[in-house]
Amino acid sequence: DPRSSVSDIVLRMTTVPGDIESWDLINSVYYEKVINFWTMKDILDQLVYYRYTGPEDIATVMDELKFHVEDTSHNISPTMSFYVDVTPYDNEPPFLAYDAQLFITVREYQTTELHRNQLHYIDTASSEKELRYILTSPPFDMDFNNPLPAGDIVHLDTPNVPIFSFTQAQIDRRKI
């Protein structure tokens, strides 16, 4: 059987198809049906889609679709393979590492390195270079009666420039 066991090739249309009984209406937006053949015009009109139907996985899956091409005179090309690299969908947020304190003591007017045991998140689908912290507010003194600025988060290479985004890898290398 040339069909993949983990995918379908589908034809999608936003207009009501003529033979509506063989189509499914998806999210009230488009019509879709599984197909075994299509034309070059279908591809150029962007109607042909690959749909992964296999299990959710934390690893990449390689799918193979076997096909041949037939012309109007019924001449058939040799069977070929088309490979699809299915990467997992990351739907899990990063999580706090068990040893992260979420606390740092800083001496007034001194620059203090942020360490991994103070701020450490983990994500199963991202490297520490890709795991980015984004400050949603500037640092502030929790004593609202204190009018002085609370300080800044800075990069070691540019200590006079406040930053509002950094990575876990930068923390690990003690650059923040």
C-alpha positions, 0 to 999 in steps of 0.5 A: 500500500503506497499510502502512509499510515500516519498521514493523509493528503487532503484537498481543501476548498473555501467554496462549497464543492459541487459534490458536497456529500464527500466533503467535511466542513472544518471549523465552518471555514473550509471544506476538506476531503482525503484524496488519493490523486490530484493534479498539478493545477490543484497544487498551483491553486494551493488546494493540496495539503499534508495532514499528519494523523499519527500519534503525538511524539516528542521526537521527529517523525519521518513520513514517506509518501510513495507516488507516481505521475500519470499523463493524459495518455495513461503513461505512468512514471516510476514510483518515487518517494516523497519524504516529510519530516514531521517535527513535534508541536511544542504545546508545553510551556517552560517549567521552573527547575526544581532547584531554582530559588527565584531569589537573589541578594544584591548589595546596594550599588553593586553589579551581581551575577545572576546564577542558574540556581537563582533563575532556571527554567527548563523546556523539553523542546527548546535549548537553553539558547532558545529559552528566552526571558522577557521582562514584562515590567522594569525592576521595582522596589517592593517598598512602594514608599521608597522613591529611588530606582530599584536597579536594572538587569544588564548584560556583563558585556554592556553593564551600563545598558539595561536589558529587557530580554535574555536567555537561560544560556546567558544566565548559565554563562553568568552574563546577566 
